[in-house]
Amino acid sequence: MSTVYSQFSELKRRLEAREATIATVGLGYVGLPLALAVAEAGFKALGVDIDARRVADLNAGKRVISYFPENKIADAVASGRFSATSDFARLAEADAILICVPTPLDAAREPNMAYVQRAAQAIAKELRPGQLVVLESTTWPGATRNFVEPILRTSGLERGKDFFLAFSPEREDPGNASYTTKTIPKIVGGDDPRSLELAQILYSSVVTKAVPVSSTATAEAVKLAENTFRNVNIALVNEMKQVFAGMGVDVWEVIEAAATKPFGFMPFYPGPGIGGDCIPVSPVYLSWRARDVGGEMPLVDLAVRINTGMPRAIRDRLGTELAARGKSLAHARILLLGIAYKRDVEDSRESPALELLALIEEAGGRCDYHDPCFPVFPKTRDHAALEGRRSVALDAEAVASYDAVIVTTDHTKVDYALVADKARLILDTRNVLTKLRLAPTDGRYLKA
Ligand SMILES: NC(=O)c1ccc[n+]([C@@H]2O[C@H](COP(=O)([O-])OP(=O)(O)OC[C@H]3O[C@@H](n4cnc5c(N)ncnc54)[C@H](O)[C@@H]3O)[C@@H](O)[C@H]2O)c1
């Protein structure tokens, strides 16, 4: 029996018997739920993160993600099947290594692969024959093969022969109560049959279904296609929102009615722009890679422009509405309701509310925020000057004191009845007050 075959068959046996140790590099919104799902499936899950504090919190069983069930992490630690470390040398213990580190944009709004590079370099140092490495971070088609694989090969080992390599995009939707890591099917792509087979065996033991595709680049493209589809459709409804408003038509009412068509229409909702580290970022990765291969994606680029332009459009609308009420934005006090990029999640990455806040202040207005998920303004790359600010208390006196309140995030733990009662002017970018049947009808309420 050849060495290649015996390495493959031994790893296959260990995965099928759930005897394998699975390391997850990066224990954030994606890596942590995945590591816990791996442990729940019966594997030994080793989480590896450069953030020593997070590692210590996890080993102490702390609930580091607020929407997790109370004892989820403590139970996993107590089971003996999950532990965390910052010691990359322990990757040698792993049969499979899943990479879940960030893939944001750099200052020039181009793919920032530095986290993946550092993780791959750390893995290459520890790589041993018979291990499976899977990249999960969202990235451009070709990155696993042309970016990660060459780094892993600096170990002197060959892919498909000594070690195995696959790409499986994360489809986690933080805070979604209907779909969890385990119940979302997982795409799996490999560039050789053994890598694909091993990755398929691993994921079909952890999640409801593993869906194989023919290459890592195809799997990478699937993820970008999904996210770009959303970005483009959201741009479309954001554009419709503005022109329908000019026609006296409410876009949300149009979408709800159109969604009653049982085929050919899928509802997407407008908002203050798009946040998170996925939907706003993926189309940029795709379009960047298109240029790399001599192509262009004007539709995608336009969608990104429309969505990133939303905070400015809302700021301008605010200025116009205040002026119509005899008030200048330059001297106004504004309250933003929500700086998280989406409901009930303590995540503000790429949040359009942060941009809106900065734009209002750039125009001379003073802008405070209230957000139950952010008692203190988060650390950000683009808004460092705002750090140290605190969420203001949402009481009757405070709400009434602002010239306008803008609903930027539809958090559930907000007293919208109080806002409807006391605010002088409300710009609702999420249609929340209408949905809750709280929208004032005396001219103080506008959808934006
Ligand atoms: N958050 C989402 O909703 C979501 C959904 C689908 C896909 N993704 C993708 O998943 C990937 C991870 O995103 P996330 O939201 O989990 O990020 P995150 O910022 O929540 O977590 C990343 C973690 O990786 C750690 N880390 C960074 N560099 C490291 C290194 N070299 N070695 C070990 N750990 C390191 C950080 O300390 C952090 O704990 C990204 O590519 C993202 O685009 C995210």
The ligand as an SDF file (V2000), in Angstrom:
LIG
                    3D

 44 48  0  0  0  0  0  0  0  0999 V2000
  -19.6700   36.9640   10.5160 N   0  0  0  0  0  0  0  0  0  0  0  0
  -20.4020   36.4520    9.5560 C   0  0  0  0  0  0  0  0  0  0  0  0
  -21.5980   36.6080    9.5270 O   0  0  0  0  0  0  0  0  0  0  0  0
  -19.7900   35.6050    8.4470 C   0  0  0  0  0  0  0  0  0  0  0  0
  -20.6410   34.7930    7.6750 C   0  0  0  0  0  0  0  0  0  0  0  0
  -20.0990   34.0090    6.6760 C   0  0  0  0  0  0  0  0  0  0  0  0
  -18.7330   34.0720    6.4270 C   0  0  0  0  0  0  0  0  0  0  0  0
  -17.9090   34.8870    7.1730 N   0  0  0  0  0  0  0  0  0  0  0  0
  -16.4920   34.8570    6.8770 C   0  0  0  0  0  0  0  0  0  0  0  0
  -15.8270   34.0930    7.8620 O   0  0  0  0  0  0  0  0  0  0  0  0
  -14.5310   34.6020    8.1120 C   0  0  0  0  0  0  0  0  0  0  0  0
  -14.3650   34.8930    9.5900 C   0  0  0  0  0  0  0  0  0  0  0  0
  -15.2880   35.8930    9.9870 O   0  0  0  0  0  0  0  0  0  0  0  0
  -15.7600   36.1210   11.4710 P   0  0  0  0  0  0  0  0  0  0  0  0
  -17.0020   36.9170   11.4020 O   0  0  0  0  0  0  0  0  0  0  0  0
  -15.7750   34.8350   12.2290 O   0  0  0  0  0  0  0  0  0  0  0  0
  -14.5510   37.0310   12.0140 O   0  0  0  0  0  0  0  0  0  0  0  0
  -14.2990   37.4940   13.5300 P   0  0  0  0  0  0  0  0  0  0  0  0
  -13.5740   38.7940   13.4380 O   0  0  0  0  0  0  0  0  0  0  0  0
  -15.5490   37.3880   14.3230 O   0  0  0  0  0  0  0  0  0  0  0  0
  -13.3260   36.4040   14.1010 O   0  0  0  0  0  0  0  0  0  0  0  0
  -12.0500   36.1830   13.6270 C   0  0  0  0  0  0  0  0  0  0  0  0
  -11.2120   35.5650   14.7440 C   0  0  0  0  0  0  0  0  0  0  0  0
   -9.9670   35.1920   14.1670 O   0  0  0  0  0  0  0  0  0  0  0  0
   -8.9430   35.5210   15.0740 C   0  0  0  0  0  0  0  0  0  0  0  0
   -7.7000   35.6110   14.3070 N   0  0  0  0  0  0  0  0  0  0  0  0
   -7.2770   36.5880   13.4730 C   0  0  0  0  0  0  0  0  0  0  0  0
   -6.0920   36.2520   12.9210 N   0  0  0  0  0  0  0  0  0  0  0  0
   -5.7730   35.0320   13.4010 C   0  0  0  0  0  0  0  0  0  0  0  0
   -4.6760   34.1520   13.2010 C   0  0  0  0  0  0  0  0  0  0  0  0
   -3.6750   34.4620   12.3850 N   0  0  0  0  0  0  0  0  0  0  0  0
   -4.6700   32.9920   13.8580 N   0  0  0  0  0  0  0  0  0  0  0  0
   -5.6730   32.6630   14.7000 C   0  0  0  0  0  0  0  0  0  0  0  0
   -6.7510   33.4490   14.9290 N   0  0  0  0  0  0  0  0  0  0  0  0
   -6.7840   34.6180   14.2870 C   0  0  0  0  0  0  0  0  0  0  0  0
   -9.3940   36.7960   15.7290 C   0  0  0  0  0  0  0  0  0  0  0  0
   -8.7560   37.0030   16.9700 O   0  0  0  0  0  0  0  0  0  0  0  0
  -10.9110   36.5270   15.8870 C   0  0  0  0  0  0  0  0  0  0  0  0
  -11.2140   35.9000   17.1310 O   0  0  0  0  0  0  0  0  0  0  0  0
  -14.3900   35.8380    7.2150 C   0  0  0  0  0  0  0  0  0  0  0  0
  -13.7830   35.4500    6.0120 O   0  0  0  0  0  0  0  0  0  0  0  0
  -15.8070   36.2180    6.9430 C   0  0  0  0  0  0  0  0  0  0  0  0
  -15.9450   36.9220    5.7290 O   0  0  0  0  0  0  0  0  0  0  0  0
  -18.4210   35.6350    8.1930 C   0  0  0  0  0  0  0  0  0  0  0  0
  1  2  1  0
  2  3  2  0
  2  4  1  0
  4  5  1  0
  4 44  2  0
  5  6  2  0
  6  7  1  0
  7  8  2  0
  8  9  1  0
  8 44  1  0
  9 10  1  0
  9 42  1  0
 10 11  1  0
 11 12  1  0
 11 40  1  0
 12 13  1  0
 13 14  1  0
 14 15  2  0
 14 16  1  0
 14 17  1  0
 17 18  1  0
 18 19  2  0
 18 20  1  0
 18 21  1  0
 21 22  1  0
 22 23  1  0
 23 24  1  0
 23 38  1  0
 24 25  1  0
 25 26  1  0
 25 36  1  0
 26 27  1  0
 26 35  1  0
 27 28  2  0
 28 29  1  0
 29 30  1  0
 29 35  2  0
 30 31  1  0
 30 32  2  0
 32 33  1  0
 33 34  2  0
 34 35  1  0
 36 37  1  0
 36 38  1  0
 38 39  1  0
 40 41  1  0
 40 42  1  0
 42 43  1  0
M  CHG  2   8   1  16  -1
M  END
$$$$
